[in-house]
Amino acid sequence: MIIVKNLIKSFKDGQTETKVIKGIDLKVENGQFIAIMGRSGAGKSTLLYQMSLLDEPTSGEIIIDGKEAHTMTQDQKTQFRLLNCGYVFQDYALLPELTSLENVVLPLLMQKMDKKVAYAKAKEALEKIKLGHRLKNIPSQLSGGEQQRVSIARAIANHPKILFADEPTANLDNESSKIVMKFFLQLHKEGQTIIMVTHEEQYAKMAEKVIKIDDGKIVSIHSSTN
């Protein structure tokens, strides 16, 4: 599903250049649940942003679903993300003035999907994550765990080929975190490809494979015991 070859990402601040990703090679198979771990500043989220086409690498190659990212225009990347990728962020990234249903339906309408179909899919996704009773609530009326579940519903409403999650449990209490992770396991069982960044070992162990990063390089890859 994703092949990463000699990936390098640097950031420039005036004359100073900081290399955050230092030549990473990686392969993600279709249907795998991958957890990326590492201390703060190790480069985990930066790697996720490159793999998910949300940012441009300095050099190296990313092949995603058979397409070479460096040959795609910005418009093509935007369209690819919209149709093939789902994103879950630690800060939920919900629009505060929209209801749960409206937040989930928005990306579907952006794909020019029929309005009736889009609303049906959005409702189905929210019901799947056990939020069918919260369709008309705006984010401020929801708990942190519920907001994160709305963002997951938004990410999966169009059945994406790949689900990218950046620290999805970072702002949640234990109970909400367990609900989110249980749902990720359910999605994985259904064949969903998931790439998740986390600093929490107990949740990383739930993934099929754990990749540890330090100082912009992969230091270990091992299959989970679970």
PyMOL commands that set and color helices and strands:
alter all, ss='L'
color gray80, all
select helices_A, chain A and resi 44-51+69-71+74-84+100-110+115-128+132-134+139-141+144-156+174-189+201-204
alter helices_A, ss='H'
color red, helices_A
select strands_A, chain A and resi 2-13+16-28+33-37+59-64+67-68+85-89+162-166+193-197+209-214+217-223
alter strands_A, ss='S'
color yellow, strands_A
deselect
rebuild
show_as cartoon
